[in-house]
Amino acid sequence: MTITEKEHQVIEEFSLFDDWMDKYNYLIEMGKTTPIIDEKFKTEQYLISGCQSRVWLSAEMADGKVIFKADSDAVITKGIVNLLIRVLSNQTPEDILATDMEFVDKIGLKEHLSPTRSNGLTSMIKQMKLYALVYKTKKEQQN
Amino acid sequence: MNFDVEKIRKDFPALNQEVYGKPLVYFDNAATSQKPRVVIDTLVSYYSGINSNVHRGVHYLSQQATEAFEQTRDLIRDYIHAKSNSEIIITKGATDSINLVANSFGRHFFKPGDEVIISATEHHANIVPWQVICKDTGSKLKVIPTDENGNLNLDSFKGLISHKTKIISVGHISNALGVVNPIREIIRIAHQNNIPVMIDGAQGIVHREVDVQELDCDFYCFSSHKFYGPMGVGILYGREKFLEQMPPYQTGGEMIKSVTFENTTFNELPFKFETGTPNVAGVIGFGAALEYIKKIGMPDIISYEDDLLKYALKKLNNLDYLQIYGNSQERAGVISFNLKDIHPYDAGTIIDKFGIAVRTGNHCAQPVMDFLGTTGTIRASMAFYNTREEVDRLLVAIEKVKEMFG
């Protein structure tokens, strides 16, 4: 599935929720099922700054695609980062760099997160794109 | 007691609004308070009428503005019972006031090897300025330890004092925990050793009556905006004998007597420390806030707030899954807590959706969070316009959080 297809899938799921509580219950559910990052990545080096809660994000390359893993000490944050992983993980670095992540706005996440919190969200996306950029550059150097 | 909270609430326009379709419950007063109508009206009328620069012009408006500005200084002097207007410095806020003392007093009096004492429950604003000036002057920062509830250990404090101690700076009331510190005792002990004491009263002035002469403190500072006045205005009270010796902190216009390219003579107190155009509207607005507070009466405010805090504590203590921090002998204004095994960010996100404004995080007091063993807390901070019904609504929201995450 392409990034756009995955985004549409998420937007469709969120359109089913009538109120904020359903939406957050869903995020909490996803926060509990995030693929847990290996403990060795839960260090300063993998910590994303700009979040009230702590988020650790790691990336690796497999078959030309970037695989993201993450964890957070807060459940809602973990749910949000899991959504990002669902859309961006297992995609090529080029595709990750090209997307504008419009689904974040469409599912009303950005508007419901205060500036400091959404900075956290922004930092997560920025960090994922940074990883993609690193892998893209590495690939170009090898070619 | 002639205290009608419903009537008082009508004085605060911002309280009368809905958030996410629910009536706002404003429990973030320790961050900033709401403003009564009279303060807002004063700002509007200043800018619609007498707006002009102070202390400079001979023209009519400038004189009007200067008079209103200086009348506020009178009001502040009376309110905190300072001896003279020379001891009332207008700043940008409590943080600015502490920076002023740290820089001016520190640069003038600190020598390598000297020591400054603060406490373990300070706001970053009463840590970092001292840390920086200590580093610059080769002095050392010492910290009064606390027990697990944020009560300062006075025996340890006595042990920290030495002939090298140049100043002690502690908070009146902890912003993160609401613990009222034993500042009288600290000042008494310090003065026995001839050491001046600065009190960070950012929270203290809001919940207690302050008489600087009776307290016998050497510096006391606070912000207008936490005390029902406009943002961008702060006060520094300083004992004249220290202010006289201290050099200006910032330089420019207004704080000078004469300037040539070779030399400058500085103005007298309090103007020596007030350079640049001040927030005139804000200062006059703060005057209106003080008048408003005086009209309601601090004794009534304190007794209502203490009663509300006790009610909230009793209700919250009934929830066995809550951890409440700062269980001290005397507390004011603030309740800091966590739901066991639930991140404060998660809880705060859901509580917000109930139209309730609480603060989550480290409250600019990371060392406090460190000794509590947490990365943050949920802080509900109350003012005299909050009600028991609002406390009940917070409880409903907390129960929902427990249900969603538990």
Contacts between the chains, C-beta under 8 A, distances in Angstrom:
chain1	res1	chain2	res2	distance
A	20	B	20	7.3
A	20	B	353	5.4
A	21	B	353	7.3
A	21	B	404	7.8
A	24	B	349	7.2
A	24	B	350	6.6
A	24	B	353	7.4
A	24	B	404	7.1
A	25	B	404	6.4
A	28	B	346	7.8
A	28	B	404	6.1
A	28	B	405	6.5
A	52	B	345	4.7
A	52	B	360	6.6
A	52	B	361	5.4
A	52	B	376	7.1
A	53	B	343	5.8
A	53	B	345	4.3
A	53	B	346	7.8
A	53	B	375	7.9
A	54	B	375	7.1
A	73	B	343	5.6
A	73	B	375	7.1
A	74	B	343	3.7
A	74	B	345	4.3
A	74	B	346	4.9
A	75	B	342	7.9
A	75	B	343	6.7
A	75	B	346	5.1
A	75	B	405	6.2
A	76	B	345	7.0
A	76	B	346	5.0
A	76	B	349	5.4
A	77	B	343	7.9
A	77	B	345	6.5
A	77	B	346	7.8
A	114	B	352	8.0
A	117	B	345	7.9
A	117	B	349	7.7
